[in-house]
Structures are given as structure tokens and as C-alpha cells.
């Protein structure tokens, strides 16, 4: 047998490697709360064996698919994990509604990090997701290497809490996706100038069909993909004062990037500026024409986050 063909192949130039494509994988992890087990869903992007991990956690009524654009931009360099906090998205709704709260959210995220089998993660948290990140990062031996706080900080204003309380758990049922998108555009106006495609994306993963036949199912239409009971706490105890998290923020030791929508009513500019002087002395970046909260879908916003994470 001639060895010429195999030898020839040894000296042939290798084909040009293609840019890796690591698409979305939908997974779940089982977590334990005060009243039993529940399932938390998450989206995973990038190489599953990549030890460099970024966890992206959404705001109060949002879900992990908010981060699709950011995840795609990071997936060549990181394994990106985007959970649906319990009671949202594809995750379970709790039977005992009083269990919704930061102690359970923090516990669930520690379970998730253990599932990922890594010692450290970077964290991108929008609003509620940022508070969860701060609570974890402030602990001794915290697993967070770099922290991005998206339009949230050590003071949560009462006025923003009252605004949020007006719509949490009170969304109507929609007869069509067009009606649902109109509602998402209205309550999401502070997100800033998004494209039509971006509004459609947010709507697609913010509502679910209800019931049997037709576009929305037997006249059932579409409903939000979060448990309406999330609003119970807001209505039971309306906010009368700002929430002070400075003791938590002062304990942060990891490199921190603070983002703010220039028109935000949740993160005041005075608090935002003080974040650069205290605790981890965060790097601060403000986005014009945006309120609460920047959706990290705009390329300029994505670049700011990506550059910070890659600086590790």
C-alpha cells in the first residue's frame, strides 16, 4: 500500500478555522426553598466546557431571554448563563407566595453556580438581578469575580418602587400579540429607543398563550410569563421610604461596573456618583435617552459590558 496519499495530507495546509457558533441551550436546575423543591430554568450560551462563566440575571418581572443579544456577543469568550428567577419565564411558580424574596433568590443562584461546576463567575445584574449579585458578592469567599450593576445601586428609591407596584401583577390578558406588544412598549418605555425587532423579541418572551385554539388559544389570549403574586408584596406594604443598601455595597471587594440610564428613577445620579467613591469604587457609565433600565441590547451598551468583563 502506498504511503504517499497519507503523507501528502500531512503537508497540506489546514482549512481555515470557522468562527465558533455556540447556540442557545435550555436547561433547568432543581432548587430547595422553605416549602419544598422547585425548578429554575436557565439559558446557556457558549462552549459548555468553558471555565470562564458569566451569569446574567434580569429585573423584577423580566426573564433570562432579555440577555440574548448580550449573550451572543459574549459567547465566543465566555459560557453565558441566563436564569429565569423563580416565578418568571420557564421557571416554576411557588405555591407559598410569601417565599418570593431575596433569601430564596440568593439560595437558588448559589445552587445554580454549584451546578455549573466552576469556582468563580462574573455577574451581570439588571435591577433586581443586580441586588442579588450585590448580596452574594458582599459575602466572605463570594464566587463573583467581576460585577456589573445595571441601573441599580445601594439606594432604591421609593418613587420607583411605587411606580413598579402600579403594574406588577396587574397586567391584563391580551387578545393578540399586537396588543401584548403595545402594552410592553408602554410599560417598557423607560428601556429607551429599541428597534421594532427588539420590541418583538421582548414581547415574545414576556407573554405566553393561554388555553386551546387560535392564536391565543380558545379566546384565552396571552398572559404574562410571571406569577401575578409577585405584586402582592408591593400592595401589602407600599413603599414610603427609600431602601438603603449601603452596608451591603461597602462590603463589595470585586471590580465593579455601574451602569445607569440617564433618566432613571430607581438609581439617582447622586447615588450613582457616590458609587465611584465608596465600597469597590465602581467604574461608572451612563447612557443618554434611557430610564430604568438599559436593556443591554444596543451595541454600544454591549461593548461597555464586554470590555469590562474581558479586562479580567
C-alpha positions as CSV (number, residue, x, y, z in Angstrom):
1,X,0.0,0.0,0.0
2,X,1.4,3.4,-0.9
3,X,2.0,5.9,1.9
4,X,2.1,8.8,-0.5
5,X,-1.6,10.0,-0.1
6,X,-1.4,10.0,3.8
7,X,2.0,11.7,3.7
8,X,0.7,14.3,1.2
9,X,-2.2,15.1,3.6
10,X,0.3,15.8,6.4
11,X,1.8,18.6,4.5
12,X,-1.4,20.1,3.0
13,X,-2.5,23.4,4.6
14,X,-5.1,23.1,7.3
15,X,-8.5,24.5,6.4
16,X,-9.2,28.0,7.8
17,X,-11.0,27.5,11.2
18,X,-14.5,28.9,11.2
19,X,-15.8,31.2,13.8
20,X,-17.3,29.0,16.5
21,X,-21.1,29.1,16.8
22,X,-22.4,28.1,20.2
23,X,-26.2,28.4,20.2
24,X,-28.7,28.5,22.9
25,X,-29.3,25.5,25.2
26,X,-32.3,25.5,27.6
27,X,-31.7,23.7,30.9
28,X,-33.1,23.5,34.4
29,X,-31.8,23.0,37.9
30,X,-33.7,21.8,41.0
31,X,-33.6,24.1,44.0
32,X,-34.8,23.8,47.6
33,X,-37.0,26.5,49.2
34,X,-38.7,26.8,52.6
35,X,-41.7,24.8,51.4
36,X,-40.1,22.2,49.1
37,X,-38.4,21.8,45.8
38,X,-38.8,24.0,42.7
39,X,-37.3,24.1,39.2
40,X,-35.3,27.0,38.0
41,X,-34.9,27.3,34.2
42,X,-31.9,28.9,32.5
43,X,-30.5,29.6,29.0
44,X,-26.9,28.6,28.4
45,X,-24.7,30.0,25.6
46,X,-21.1,29.4,24.6
47,X,-18.9,26.3,25.0
48,X,-20.2,24.1,27.8
49,X,-16.6,23.3,28.9
50,X,-15.5,27.0,29.1
51,X,-14.4,27.7,32.6
52,X,-15.0,31.5,32.1
53,X,-18.6,32.0,33.1
54,X,-20.9,35.0,33.1
55,X,-24.2,34.8,34.9
56,X,-26.8,37.4,33.7
57,X,-29.8,38.0,36.0
58,X,-32.8,40.0,35.0
59,X,-35.1,42.5,36.7
60,X,-38.3,42.0,38.7
61,X,-40.8,41.0,36.0
62,X,-38.4,40.1,33.2
63,X,-36.6,36.8,32.3
64,X,-33.3,35.5,31.1
65,X,-34.1,35.9,27.4
66,X,-33.7,39.7,27.8
67,X,-29.9,38.9,27.5
68,X,-30.0,37.1,24.2
69,X,-28.1,39.9,22.3
70,X,-25.5,40.3,25.1
71,X,-25.1,36.5,25.4
72,X,-24.4,36.1,21.7
73,X,-21.8,38.9,21.9
74,X,-20.1,37.2,24.8
75,X,-20.4,33.5,23.7
76,X,-17.1,33.2,21.9
77,X,-15.2,34.2,25.1
78,X,-17.5,33.0,27.9
79,X,-20.0,30.4,28.9
80,X,-23.1,32.7,29.5
81,X,-25.8,31.6,31.9
82,X,-29.2,33.5,31.9
83,X,-31.6,32.1,34.5
84,X,-35.3,32.8,34.9
85,X,-35.6,33.7,38.6
86,X,-38.3,31.5,40.2
87,X,-41.8,32.8,39.4
88,X,-40.7,34.1,36.0
89,X,-40.2,32.8,32.5
90,X,-39.9,29.0,32.3
91,X,-39.2,28.6,36.0
92,X,-41.8,27.2,38.4
93,X,-44.2,29.4,40.3
94,X,-44.1,28.9,44.1
95,X,-47.1,27.5,45.9
96,X,-46.4,29.7,49.0
97,X,-46.2,33.2,47.6
98,X,-44.5,34.6,50.7
99,X,-41.4,32.7,49.8
100,X,-40.7,35.1,46.9
101,X,-37.8,37.2,48.1
102,X,-34.1,37.8,48.1
103,X,-33.2,35.0,50.6
104,X,-34.6,32.4,48.2
105,X,-33.2,34.1,45.1
106,X,-29.7,34.1,46.5
107,X,-30.0,30.5,47.6
108,X,-31.2,29.5,44.1
109,X,-28.3,31.2,42.5
110,X,-25.7,29.5,44.7
111,X,-27.3,26.2,43.7
112,X,-27.0,27.2,40.1
113,X,-23.4,28.2,40.4
114,X,-22.7,24.8,42.1
115,X,-24.4,23.1,39.1
116,X,-22.0,25.0,36.7
117,X,-19.0,23.3,38.5
118,X,-16.8,26.5,38.5
119,X,-15.2,28.3,41.4
120,X,-15.9,31.8,40.2
121,X,-18.3,33.6,37.8
122,X,-18.7,37.1,36.5
123,X,-22.1,38.7,37.2
124,X,-24.3,41.0,35.2
125,X,-27.4,42.0,37.1
126,X,-30.2,44.3,36.0
127,X,-32.2,45.9,38.8
128,X,-33.3,43.0,41.0
129,X,-30.6,40.9,39.4
130,X,-28.0,43.5,40.5
131,X,-29.3,43.4,44.1
132,X,-29.0,39.6,44.1
133,X,-25.4,40.0,42.8
134,X,-24.6,42.5,45.5
135,X,-26.0,40.3,48.2
136,X,-23.8,37.4,47.0
137,X,-20.7,39.4,46.3
138,X,-20.8,41.0,49.8
139,X,-20.4,37.6,51.5
140,X,-17.0,36.3,52.6
141,X,-15.5,33.9,50.0
142,X,-18.0,35.1,47.4
143,X,-17.8,33.4,44.0
144,X,-18.2,36.6,42.0
145,X,-15.1,37.8,40.2
146,X,-16.5,40.9,38.4
147,X,-19.8,42.6,39.0
148,X,-21.9,44.6,36.6
149,X,-24.7,46.6,38.3
150,X,-27.2,47.7,35.6
151,X,-29.3,50.6,36.8
152,X,-29.2,49.6,40.5
153,X,-27.2,50.5,43.5
154,X,-27.1,50.9,47.2
155,X,-30.3,53.1,47.3
156,X,-33.6,52.0,45.8
157,X,-35.9,55.0,45.6
158,X,-39.5,54.8,47.0
159,X,-40.8,56.6,43.9
160,X,-39.5,53.9,41.6
161,X,-40.9,51.2,43.9
162,X,-44.3,52.8,43.8
163,X,-44.2,53.1,40.0
164,X,-43.3,49.4,39.7
165,X,-46.0,48.5,42.2
166,X,-48.6,50.0,39.8
167,X,-48.1,47.4,37.1
168,X,-46.6,44.3,38.8
169,X,-49.2,41.5,38.7
170,X,-51.9,43.8,37.2
171,X,-51.2,43.2,33.5
172,X,-54.4,42.4,31.5
173,X,-54.8,39.4,29.3
174,X,-54.1,40.2,25.7
175,X,-56.3,39.1,22.7
176,X,-53.3,39.2,20.3
177,X,-49.6,39.5,20.2
178,X,-50.0,43.0,18.8
179,X,-51.9,44.1,21.9
180,X,-49.3,42.5,24.1
181,X,-46.5,44.3,22.3
182,X,-48.3,47.6,22.7
183,X,-48.5,47.0,26.4
184,X,-44.8,46.0,26.6
185,X,-43.9,49.2,24.7
186,X,-45.9,51.3,27.2
187,X,-44.6,49.9,30.4
188,X,-41.2,49.4,28.9
189,X,-40.9,53.0,27.6
190,X,-38.0,53.7,30.1
191,X,-36.0,51.0,28.3
192,X,-35.1,53.6,25.7
193,X,-35.2,53.6,21.9
194,X,-35.4,50.0,20.9
195,X,-35.9,48.7,17.4
196,X,-39.2,47.1,16.3
197,X,-37.4,43.7,16.2
198,X,-36.2,44.2,19.7
199,X,-39.7,45.1,21.0
200,X,-41.0,41.9,19.3
201,X,-38.3,39.9,20.9
202,X,-39.1,41.2,24.4
203,X,-42.8,40.6,23.8
204,X,-42.3,37.1,22.5
205,X,-40.6,36.0,25.7
206,X,-42.7,38.2,28.1
207,X,-46.1,36.6,27.3
208,X,-47.4,33.1,26.8
209,X,-50.6,31.8,25.1
210,X,-53.4,30.8,27.4
211,X,-55.8,27.9,26.5
212,X,-56.8,25.9,23.4
213,X,-57.3,27.0,19.8
214,X,-56.4,30.1,17.8
215,X,-53.5,32.5,18.1
216,X,-54.0,33.0,21.8
217,X,-55.9,29.8,22.4
218,X,-59.8,29.4,22.7
219,X,-60.2,33.1,23.2
220,X,-57.8,32.9,26.1
221,X,-55.3,35.2,24.5
222,X,-51.9,35.8,26.0
223,X,-50.8,36.4,29.6
224,X,-47.5,37.5,31.2
225,X,-44.9,34.8,31.9
226,X,-44.5,35.8,35.6
227,X,-46.6,34.9,38.6
228,X,-49.0,37.8,39.3
229,X,-48.5,37.1,43.0
230,X,-45.1,38.9,42.7
231,X,-47.0,42.1,43.1
232,X,-48.6,41.1,46.4
233,X,-45.7,42.4,48.5
234,X,-45.9,45.8,46.8
235,X,-49.6,46.2,47.5
236,X,-49.3,44.8,51.1
237,X,-46.7,47.3,52.1
238,X,-46.5,50.3,49.7
239,X,-43.1,52.0,49.7
240,X,-42.9,55.1,51.9
241,X,-39.1,55.4,52.1
242,X,-36.0,54.6,50.1
243,X,-34.3,51.2,50.7
244,X,-30.7,51.7,51.9
245,X,-28.2,49.0,50.9
246,X,-25.1,51.0,51.5
247,X,-23.9,48.5,54.2
248,X,-24.0,45.8,51.5
249,X,-22.3,47.9,48.9
250,X,-19.5,48.8,51.2
251,X,-18.6,45.2,51.6
252,X,-18.0,44.6,47.9
253,X,-14.4,44.0,47.0
254,X,-14.6,42.7,43.4
255,X,-14.1,45.0,40.4
256,X,-17.5,46.6,39.7
257,X,-19.1,48.4,36.8
258,X,-22.1,50.5,37.5
259,X,-24.4,51.4,34.6
260,X,-27.2,54.0,34.7
261,X,-29.9,55.2,32.4
262,X,-29.6,58.9,32.5
263,X,-33.4,59.3,33.1
264,X,-33.6,56.5,35.7
265,X,-35.9,57.0,38.7
266,X,-34.5,53.9,40.5
267,X,-30.8,54.9,40.6
268,X,-30.5,58.6,41.4
269,X,-27.5,60.4,39.9
270,X,-26.2,61.3,43.4
271,X,-26.1,57.7,44.4
272,X,-24.6,56.7,41.1
273,X,-21.8,59.2,41.5
274,X,-21.2,58.1,45.1
275,X,-20.8,54.5,44.0
276,X,-17.5,55.6,42.3
277,X,-16.2,56.9,45.6
278,X,-17.2,54.2,48.1
279,X,-17.0,50.4,48.5
280,X,-15.5,48.9,45.4
281,X,-15.2,52.4,43.7
282,X,-17.1,51.3,40.7
283,X,-16.4,52.3,37.2
284,X,-19.4,54.3,36.1
285,X,-21.1,54.6,32.7
286,X,-24.3,56.5,31.9
287,X,-26.5,56.0,28.8
288,X,-28.4,59.0,27.5
289,X,-32.0,58.7,26.5
290,X,-32.7,55.7,28.7
291,X,-34.5,55.4,32.0
292,X,-34.9,52.2,34.1
293,X,-33.3,50.2,32.8
294,X,-30.9,49.9,29.9
295,X,-31.7,46.6,28.2
296,X,-28.1,45.9,27.0
297,X,-29.4,45.3,23.5
298,X,-27.7,48.3,21.9
299,X,-24.3,47.6,20.5
300,X,-22.7,50.5,22.5
301,X,-24.1,49.2,25.8
302,X,-23.0,45.7,25.0
303,X,-19.5,46.9,24.2
304,X,-19.2,48.6,27.6
305,X,-20.1,45.4,29.4
306,X,-18.0,43.1,27.2
307,X,-14.9,45.3,27.5
308,X,-15.2,45.3,31.3
309,X,-15.6,41.5,31.5
310,X,-12.7,40.8,29.2
311,X,-10.4,43.0,31.2
312,X,-10.2,40.3,33.8
